[in-house]
Amino acid sequence: MTYETVRSLSAMAGLFIFVTLFIGVLVFVFWPGNQKGFDEASRIPLDSDDFSAGGNNGR
């Protein structure tokens, strides 16, 4: 097996892995059952009333 063959096979394998991963992430994000969890997570910064003990609240 030559270097060019190994390089092209590894490039195709990497492309396949990352395309599969990307499609998996899209399926996870747009799956109808995950909507409630995403809505709850989007409200966390707005609902959080925790202030740091430093006194200046991060300023």
C-alpha positions as CSV (number, residue, x, y, z in Angstrom):
1,M,0.0,0.0,0.0
2,T,1.5,3.3,-1.0
3,Y,1.4,6.6,0.9
4,E,-1.2,8.1,-1.5
5,T,-3.5,5.1,-1.0
6,V,-3.4,5.3,2.7
7,R,-3.8,9.1,2.6
8,S,-6.9,8.9,0.4
9,L,-8.4,6.1,2.4
10,S,-7.9,7.9,5.7
11,A,-9.3,11.1,4.2
12,M,-12.5,9.2,3.0
13,A,-12.8,7.5,6.4
14,G,-12.5,10.9,8.2
15,L,-15.0,12.5,6.0
16,F,-17.4,9.6,6.6
17,I,-17.0,9.8,10.3
18,F,-17.6,13.5,10.5
19,V,-20.5,13.5,8.1
20,T,-22.1,10.7,10.2
21,L,-21.4,12.7,13.4
22,F,-22.9,15.8,11.9
23,I,-26.1,14.0,10.8
24,G,-26.3,12.4,14.2
25,V,-26.2,15.8,15.9
26,L,-28.8,17.2,13.6
27,V,-31.1,14.2,14.3
28,F,-30.6,14.7,18.1
29,V,-31.3,18.5,17.9
30,F,-34.4,18.3,15.7
31,W,-35.9,15.2,17.3
32,P,-39.4,16.2,18.5
33,G,-38.9,14.7,22.0
34,N,-35.9,16.9,22.8
35,Q,-37.8,20.2,22.5
36,K,-38.9,20.3,26.1
37,G,-35.3,19.9,27.4
38,F,-34.0,22.5,25.1
39,D,-36.7,24.9,26.1
40,E,-35.9,24.4,29.8
41,A,-32.2,24.8,29.2
42,S,-32.8,28.1,27.3
43,R,-34.6,29.5,30.3
44,I,-31.7,28.8,32.8
45,P,-29.9,32.1,32.4
46,L,-33.1,34.0,32.8
47,D,-34.4,32.1,35.8
48,S,-31.2,31.9,37.8
49,D,-31.1,34.2,40.8
50,D,-27.8,33.1,42.1
51,F,-25.4,35.9,42.8
52,S,-21.7,35.3,43.5
53,A,-20.4,35.9,47.0
54,G,-17.8,38.3,45.6
55,G,-20.1,41.3,46.0
56,N,-19.7,42.9,42.6
57,N,-21.6,40.1,40.8
58,G,-18.9,39.6,38.1
59,R,-18.4,43.2,37.2
